Amino acid sequence: MLEAIDNVKQQLERSDKPLGAHHKKKQIPQYYKTRYNLQALYHFDMPDFHRLMYTVRRSPVDGKIEAIFLELLTHEQYNSRFGYFKKKSH
């Protein structure tokens, strides 16, 4: 998993814009808004159905855009955080 995270980091460093899936502002869970006071949220699909959640901001040091990794979630944690539910089997 660390290798996959490092790969994402390298991709973001080479890019001039955010990569991965973008979550619309009104779809960002309150958890992220409260805990991180963020305006933008993105995720990368990772091995074993994990999601790497991240945001971007302007660096206070040099003003460049930087990515901040927030957390790595399992598929179930992601569904719970975003209010998605598993289908019940019959």
Helices and strands as residue ranges (DSSP letters): H 2-14, E 21-23, G 25-27, H 30-36, E 41-45, G 47-49, E 51-58, E 65-73, H 75-81
